[in-house]
Amino acid sequence: MHPKMSATRLLAASGAEKRALVDIHELLDRLYVRNRNQHRRSHWFKSLGQFRKQLGLLIGELEDGKTNTLEQRLRFWDERCIHQWYLTFTQLVAAGPFAVMGLVLMAATARICKISGITEFYEEIGSEDMKVVLQSVNEGGAAESWGELVAGEEEDEGEVIEREE
């Protein structure tokens, strides 16, 4: 759980962002209804159902302005849901026949995380990590750690192996 996770970003969302949440929920509803008979036992379809339900609950809480409940839901999503949904949808992309649907679901997940502010914490972590790396480069510490790669020296060039035909 991230102590910085709050509903302030979601509550401050613009009208267009709130409409985007509703549009994504409608899209998920349509995907759910259209694919229910064929894929109801599939692993990814269960994640789609949970994603759709959780987004509907989030939209309802956002409309009611329940800050405490929104924060609890966002923490729950961050701890238990988002990573699982993303993993499931990436597996759907890799499966082949339903790759386009997987991409749509991954994009929906990413958009909702951006609007709700879930990704802000991770962006801050990434930004801090990048600052440390850049500082190391500026101070010359990177040359000590990665000197051989920076200088273009290679320890192992490999061994040529011929094919037997």
C-alpha positions in Angstrom: 0.0 0.0 0.0 1.3 3.4 -0.9 0.7 6.1 1.7 0.6 8.7 -1.1 -2.4 7.0 -2.8 -5.4 9.3 -2.5 -8.5 10.2 -4.4 -7.6 13.8 -4.9 -6.4 13.2 -8.5 -9.6 11.4 -9.3 -11.9 14.0 -7.6 -10.0 16.8 -9.5 -10.4 15.0 -12.8 -11.8 17.1 -15.6 -15.2 16.6 -17.1 -13.6 15.0 -20.2 -11.7 12.5 -18.0 -14.8 11.6 -16.0 -16.6 11.1 -19.3 -13.7 8.9 -20.5 -14.3 6.7 -17.4 -18.0 6.3 -18.4 -17.1 5.6 -22.0 -14.6 2.9 -21.0 -17.2 1.4 -18.7 -19.7 1.3 -21.6 -17.0 -0.3 -23.8 -16.3 -3.0 -21.2 -20.0 -3.6 -20.9 -20.3 -4.2 -24.6 -17.3 -6.5 -24.7 -18.6 -8.4 -21.7 -22.1 -9.0 -23.2 -20.8 -9.8 -26.7 -18.2 -12.4 -25.5 -20.1 -13.9 -22.5 -21.3 -17.0 -24.2 -18.1 -17.9 -26.0 -15.5 -17.0 -23.4 -17.3 -17.2 -20.0 -15.0 -19.9 -18.7 -11.8 -18.2 -19.9 -9.3 -16.8 -17.5 -9.2 -13.4 -19.2 -13.0 -13.1 -19.3 -13.1 -13.4 -15.5 -10.7 -10.5 -15.2 -12.8 -8.5 -17.7 -15.9 -9.1 -15.5 -14.1 -8.0 -12.4 -12.6 -5.0 -14.2 -16.0 -4.0 -15.5 -17.7 -4.4 -12.1 -14.9 -2.5 -10.2 -15.0 0.4 -12.7 -18.8 0.7 -12.3 -18.4 0.9 -8.5 -15.7 3.5 -8.9 -17.8 5.6 -11.1 -20.7 5.4 -8.7 -18.5 6.4 -5.8 -17.0 9.3 -7.8 -20.5 10.6 -8.6 -21.5 10.4 -4.9 -18.2 12.1 -3.9 -17.3 9.5 -1.3 -13.6 10.4 -0.8 -12.9 7.8 1.9 -14.5 5.0 -0.1 -12.7 6.1 -3.3 -9.3 6.0 -1.5 -10.0 2.5 -0.2 -11.0 1.3 -3.7 -7.9 2.8 -5.3 -5.7 1.1 -2.7 -7.5 -2.2 -3.3 -7.0 -1.8 -7.0 -3.3 -1.0 -6.6 -2.7 -3.9 -4.2 -4.8 -6.6 -5.7 -6.3 -5.8 -9.1 -4.4 -3.7 -11.5 -1.4 -5.9 -11.8 -3.5 -9.0 -12.2 -5.7 -7.4 -14.9 -2.7 -6.1 -16.7 -1.0 -9.5 -16.6 -4.1 -11.3 -17.8 -4.7 -8.9 -20.6 -1.0 -9.1 -21.8 -1.5 -12.9 -21.9 -4.5 -12.4 -24.1 -2.4 -10.3 -26.5 0.2 -13.1 -26.6 -2.5 -15.7 -27.3 -2.9 -14.5 -30.9 -6.5 -14.8 -32.0 -7.7 -12.2 -29.5 -4.7 -9.9 -29.5 -6.7 -6.8 -30.5 -9.2 -7.3 -27.6 -6.2 -7.7 -25.3 -4.7 -4.4 -26.6 -8.0 -2.6 -26.0 -8.2 -4.0 -22.5 -4.6 -3.0 -21.7 -5.2 0.5 -23.1 -8.4 0.8 -21.0 -6.5 -0.3 -17.9 -3.7 2.2 -18.5 -6.1 5.0 -19.2 -8.1 4.4 -16.0 -4.8 4.2 -14.0 -3.7 7.5 -15.4 -7.1 9.2 -14.7 -7.4 7.9 -11.2 -3.8 8.8 -10.3 -2.6 5.2 -9.6 0.3 5.6 -11.9 1.5 8.9 -10.3 3.3 7.0 -7.5 5.1 4.8 -9.9 6.0 7.8 -12.1 7.6 9.4 -9.0 9.6 6.3 -8.3 10.8 6.1 -11.9 11.7 9.8 -11.8 13.7 9.4 -8.6 15.5 6.3 -10.0 16.4 8.2 -13.2 17.8 11.1 -11.1 20.1 8.7 -9.2 21.4 7.3 -12.5 21.9 10.7 -14.0 23.7 11.9 -10.9 25.9 8.8 -11.0 26.8 9.6 -14.7 27.5 13.2 -13.8 29.8 12.3 -10.9 31.6 9.6 -13.0 30.3 6.7 -10.9 28.8 5.1 -14.0 32.2 4.7 -15.6 33.4 2.6 -12.6 30.3 0.4 -12.7 29.9 0.2 -16.5 33.4 1.2 -17.7 34.0 -1.7 -20.0 30.7 -1.1 -21.8 31.2 2.6 -22.0 34.7 2.2 -23.3 33.5 -0.3 -25.9 35.7 -3.1 -24.5 34.1 -6.5 -24.6 35.3 -9.4 -22.5 33.6 -12.1 -24.5 33.1 -11.9 -28.2 31.6 -15.4 -28.4 32.7 -18.4 -30.4 31.7 -19.1 -34.0 29.8 -22.4 -34.3 29.2 -23.9 -37.7 26.0 -25.7 -38.5 26.1 -29.3 -39.4 23.9 -30.0 -42.4 
